[in-house]
């Protein structure tokens, strides 16, 4: 009876969060989807467009950190639902505006509201799912972003065929408003809210009272493992951003590939990333199910390190094997891919570039999912949102470093040199994480009898 109750509530709650976060992400990108139509009606220069999009990015980075901290103090379902309501209202307001100042101000508010989405999801997932299921459902929920990003432009284009951009934004905004109230009704913070026993989050044979041991923020911040995770996440997210933001330019400008090959590389990277996220969650959950969680080390570390090593290898192959005369050279992969090239009509070197893109996507999005999962499950229950907020903030720092600093190296040297720096940084981070893999991973206060 209890198992059936958990299963029913889990399905309803997860479904509500999946639909809700899909709408979060879709309405984060609505301006990009309707940008050509907006520019046809309202005169907007490149600086204006940059101001509007940058205002959202800055607000989102700040809000996501604050939301992570708030999710430990406030009701996660109220935080998630209020954020979605605010996103909807902002989109409706945006559809009624016509000036750059109004656009930038409203899109800044959109960024603030967007930050209220993911941290509550992580908090609720941890409360409702066993440690051996947490990674899988975290990864599956993250695919809502891929769904919204993939179908969003198509949906926006279909709606714009019959309505203008203002109606498109209003329509998506009102849907958000309606679904926000639905999420408030359907989502429950934890099993005890519906009369079910809460799920213990301790180690396999944790002693009574260990799961109720609350830590202070100072104790969390003094945990070395928090900063090991933060540094690793900074490097992995930064290197991933380097490849997603600049990989296409590297292929076109320095390796003489076509625009079609460059864009296809990006698509292959995202597809590989989708598969990598789910695989990382599922496989690491199986490792947790076998050995459980303890105060030192983490069963997810082996997969995390393997995927980080895969990032290094795929980046090395991307930098070294892809050249302007790739079609003329007879590499080992040319022979291996020839049957598939004959079947698809693509050239062997094009297939190799797509393969490298999928390899890097698989190897980079997996660790990104795992860093979030580990930061959440290794922290005390009363500070898991704060823990994830800190490592996510460090990831945003990595994303910033992948922008101007990375492009500056390319400006004064070359794209190949810039990617070599990213490759060396990723390799050094992987080696360091390997050496520190067995340190104390239980963050916050450690009960005296735990050792």
N, C-alpha and C positions, 0 to 999 in steps of 0.2 A: 504493500500500500504506500509506504513512504517513498520507495524507489519510483513508483509511478507518479507520485506527487512531485518529486524532484524533476523527473523527466518532462512532465507537462509544463511546469513553470519555467524550466530551462529553455524549452523550445519557444515558448511565448516571449520570454524576456530577450533571448538571443535574436529572434526574428524582429522584434521591435527595435532593438539596437542596430541591427543590420540595415533595416529600411531607413531608420533615422540617420545613421551615419552616411549612408549613400546619399541622402538628401543634403546633409552637411557638405559633403565633398562636391556634389553637383552645383550647389549654390555658392561654393567657393570659387568656381570656375565660370559662372554664368556670364560675367563681363567679358571674359576671353572668348566665350562661345558666340556672343552677339557683337563683338567689337567692330567688325566691318559695317554692320547696320548702324551702330551708334555713330561711327565716324562719318557715315553718309549723311546723317542728320545734324550732328553737332560737330563743328570744326575742332578737331583734337590733333595736336602735334605729337611728335615722339616724346618730347619732354612731359607733356600732359599725360600721355599713356603711362610713362614710367612713374610719374608721381602717384597715379591712381593705384597701380599694381604694387608699388613699393610700400605705400601706406598700409595696404592689407598685410603684406609680408611682415612688416615691423610689428604691427599690432598682434598678429598671430603668434609670433615668437614670444612676446611678452605675456600674452593671455594664456598660452598653453602652460607656461611655467606657473603662473598664478593659479590657474585652474587645478593643476596637479596638487598644489598645497591646499587649496580650498576643498578638494574632493575628500581630504582626510578630516575636514572639520564640518562639512555640510552634507546634506543628503545628495548622493550621487545622481539619483533619478531626477531630482528637482534641478540640479545643475545642468544635466544633459538636456532636459526638456525646455528649460528657460533659454538655454543657448540656441536651441533649434527655433524656438519662438522668435528670438531676437534676429536670427538670420533671415527668417521669413519676412519680418516687418521691415528690415533694412532693404531687402530686395524690392519690396513693394514701394518703399520710399525712393529707391534708386530709379525705378521706372517712371516716377513723377518729376524727376529732376532734369536739368538741362545745362548746368554750369560745371566747369572743372572743379571749382571749390566744393560744390555739393557732392559731386562724384567722389572726390578724394576723401571728404569727411565721412560719407556714408560707407565707403569701402574700408575705411579704417575701422568703423564700427563693426563691419562684417568680419574683419580679422579678429577683433576682440571676441565676438560671439563664436567664431570658429574654434577658438582655443578651449571652449567649454565642452567640446565634443568627445575627444578621445580619452582624456584622463578619467572621467567617470566610467567609461566603458571598461577600462582596465581594472578599476576598483570593483565593479559589479561582477566581472568575470571571475576575479579571484574569490569573491564571496560565494559564488554559485557552483564553481567547478573544482573538482579534485586537482591536486598538484600534477597528477599524471594525465590530466585532460587540458590543463590550462593553456599550454603552448599551442595545441592544435586549434582550440577555439579562438585564441588570440589571433593566430595566423589567418583563419577563415574569416574572421570579422574584418581583418585588414584588407581582404579582397574586395570589400565594398568600395574602396577607393579605386581599384582597378575597374570595377563595374561602372562606376560613375564617370571615370575618366574616359573609358572606352565608348560607352553608349551616350554620354552627355552631348558631344558634338552632333551626333546623328539625331537625337531627340530634339535638340535646339534647332537644327536645320529643318526638320519636319514641321515643327510648330511655326517657324518663321515663314514657311511657305504659305501659310494661311493667315498669320497674324504678324504685327510688327514687333520690334524688340521690346517695346514697353509692355505689351501684352504677355510676351514670353516670360519676362522677369516677374510680372505681377502674378501670373499663373503659378510659377514655381514657388514664389513667396507664399501664396495662400495655401499651397499644398504643405509647405513646411509648418505653417501655423496650425493647420488641422492635425498633422501627424504629431506635432509637439504635445498636444493635449492627449492624443492616443498613447504616446510613450509614457506620459505621466501616469496614466491609468494602468498600463500593462507592465511596466518595469517595476521591479521590487529590489530594494537595496541588498537584502540578504534573506536567507531562508526563514529566519526567525520572524520576519515581517508577516509571513503567511502561516505561522504555526509549525514550521519544520525546524529540526535541529540544525544549527550552523555547522559548516564543514570545518573540521580541524585542519590547520595549515602547517602543522609542525612536521618533524621528521617522522620516520617510520614508527618509532617506538618512543615518541616524545612523552615526557612525564606530565602528569596532570599539573595544570597550571602554567605550563610553558607557553601555550598558545595565547594565554591572556596577559602575558608579560608585555606591558606597554613601555616603549622607549621614548626618550625626549629627542627633540630635534638636534640638540648638541651631540648626543650619543650617536645619532645617525651620521652627522657630518664628520665625526671623528673616526668613522669606520673606513679603514684603508681600501676595502673592497669597493666601496662606492666610487672612489676616485680611479681605481683600476678600470671599472666598468665605464666610467665617464670618459676616460682617455681613449679606451678602445673604441667606444661609440663615436667619439669625435673623429678619429682617424678613418674608421670604416665608412661613416656617412660622408665625410669630406672626400674620400677617394671615389666613392660611388657618385657623388655629385660632379666630380671632375669628369668622369666618363660620360655621364648623362648630359652635362652642359657643353662639354668641349670635344667629345669623341667624334661627333659628326664633322666639326671643323678640321680636326686632325686628319681624318680620312680624306677630306676634299682638298684641303690646302697643301698638305705635306705628302700625302700618299697618292694623289692623283686619281682618287676614286670619284665616281659620279655622285650627284645629289641623291639619286634614287638609292644607291648603295648605302650612302650615309644615313638616310632616313630609315632604310630597312634594318640597318644595324641597331638603331634606336628601338624599333619595334621588337626585334628579336631580344634585346636586352630586357624590355618590359615583360615580355612573355616568359622568359627565363626567370625573371624576378617573381612573377606570380607563382610559378611552380616551386621555386626555391623557398618562398615564405611558408607555403603549406607543408612542404617536405620537412623544413626545419622544425616547425611546430610539432608535426606528427612523430617524426623520428626521435626528437629529444624527449617527447612525452613518454615514448616507449622506454627510453633509458631511465627516466625518473620512476616509471612503474616497476622496473627491475630492481633498482637499488635504493630508491627513495632519496629524500633530501637530508643533508646533514650539515653540521656547522662548518665543515671544511670541505672545499672543493664543491663541484656541482656536476651532476651527470650530463648536463647539457654542454659542458666545456669541450668534450671530445669533438662533437659535431661542429661547435662554434669554431674551434681551431682549424678543423679540416676545411671548413668553408672559407675562412680567412686565408688559408694557404692556397685554396683554389682561386681566390681573388688575385693573389700575387702571381700565380702561374699564368692565368688568363691575361693579365695586364702585360706580363713579359712577352707572351706570344703575340699579343695585339701590337705591341711596339716594335718587335723584331721581325716577325714573319710577314706583316702586311706592308708591301712596298708598291711603288708606282709601276714596277714591271712585273707584278705578281702574275699577270696572265701568261708571261713568257717563260717563267721559271717552272721547273718540274720538281716541286717539293713532295715530301712523303704524303702530305694531306691531299695533294692533287690527285694522286692515284687512288687514295681511299675514297674520295668524294666523287670520283668520275661516274660510277653507276647512278648515284643520286642526281648528279648534274644532267645526265642523259634523260632521267625520268622527269625532272622538273623544268628543263630548258634553261636553267641558270648556269653560269660559268663556275668552274671549280673554285676560283679565288673568291667569288661572291658568296658561295656557300660557306667557305672557310670564315669569312668575315662575319656572316650571320651566326655561325657556330660559336665563334669567340664572343659575340654579343650575348648569346643565350647563356654561355658558360659564365660570363662575368655577372649577368643579371641573377642567375641562380645562386652564385657564390656570394653576392653582395647583399641581396635582399633577405637571404636567410639569416645572416648575422644581425641585420637591422631588426628583424623580428625577435631574435633570441636575446639581444641586449635589453629590449623592452621587457620581455618576459622575466628574465633573470633579475633585473632591477626591481621589478614588482614583487616577485616571490621571495627574494632574499631579504627584503626589508620587513620590519615589524608591521603587523596588520594595521596599526594606527598611523603609519607613516609611509605606506606603500605608494600612495599617490605622490607624495613629496619626493620620494626616491626616484620615481620615474620622471618627474618634472625636472629634476637636476640633471639626469643623464640626457634627457631630451634637449635641455638647454645647451649642453655641451655639444650635442649633435648639430644644433643650429650654428654654433661657433665653427664647427667643421665645414658646414655648408657655406659660411661666409668666407672661410679661408680658401675654398675651392673657387671663389669668384675672382676678385681683383688680384689678390696675391698670386694665384695660379696663372692668370692671364698675363701678369707682369713678367713672370719667368719666361713664358712663351714669347712675349714681346722682345725681350732682350736676348734670348737664346733661340729656342724653337719649341714647337709643341712636343716633339719627341723628348727634349730635355725635361720639360715640365712633367710629362707622364713618367719619365724615369724617376724624378723626385717623388712623385706620388707612389710609385712602385716600391722604392726603397723605404719610404715612410711606412707603408703597409706591411712590408716584410719585417721591419724592426718592431712594429707594434705586435705582430703575430708571435715573434720570438719572445718578446717581453711577457706577453700574456701566457705563453706556454710555461715560462719559468715561474710564473706567479699563480698557476692554475689551482694549486692546492692550499692557498692561503685561506684564512678564515673568511667564509662567504656569508655567514649569518651576521647581518648588519644590526646595529643598535645594541641594546643591553643584552648581555649573555648571562643567563642564570648560573649561579656558582656550581650547581650540580651538573651543568651541561657537559663539562669536560671530564 
